[in-house]
Amino acid sequence: ASPLRSLKSDPGFNTLPEWDRPKNGFEGLVGDQPPLGLWDPLGFSKDRDVEKFKRRREIELKHGRVAMFATIGYIVPEYYKFPGYLSTSAELKFVDVPNGLKALSVMPVAGIAQFFAFIGFIELSYNKSYGEPGNYGKGLFGLGSLGLSATASDPKSRDKKLRAEISNGRLAMMAIIGMFFQD
């Protein structure tokens, strides 16, 4: 087989010395993880549209962040529940709420509406993009909103933290789906 077909460089056929495989333009960005590099099995980045790529990366980050919180929200009630009432009008105590997806079956409709109203507020009016996918100018955990500066200014440290966030988000997305299926 030809070295060009295998996409591996070969000292005897050094016609493409600066790279080993064709690039699609998005390699080397935050989100590429060894050993796969840029993993795009469905070919979403084939069109090389930067705006679409940034939108997809922002969505991936957002889903990862939600999944990290959801995973913690699935685990913590197994070990601790707040004392008192979740809803005094429905006489529903926190200890009476089942864990996991079953909790939705006992939540009052007004509570679910509050949940979606809060998410809508965050999505539509509070989080304004700063051009970089997933960056809303709020600093670490949104602490900038409280006047606490929590940013990573060292480029190496920031890159490491962003790569860790996207990796942990991907893991959390798989974890929460696994927890849903376990339920």
HELIX and SHEET records of a PDB file:
HELIX    1   1 PRO A    3  SER A    6  1                                   4    
HELIX    2   2 PHE A   44  ASP A   47  5                                   4    
HELIX    3   3 VAL A   50  ILE A   75  1                                  26    
HELIX    4   4 VAL A   76  GLU A   78  5                                   3    
HELIX    5   5 PHE A   94  ASP A   96  5                                   3    
HELIX    6   6 GLY A  100  SER A  105  5                                   6    
HELIX    7   7 VAL A  109  PHE A  121  1                                  13    
HELIX    8   8 ILE A  122  TYR A  126  3                                   5    
HELIX    9   9 LEU A  140  LEU A  146  5                                   7    
HELIX   10  10 PRO A  155  GLN A  182  1                                  28    
SHEET    1   A 2 TYR A  85  SER A  87  0                                        
SHEET    2   A 2 LEU A  92  LYS A  93 -1                                        
END                                                                             
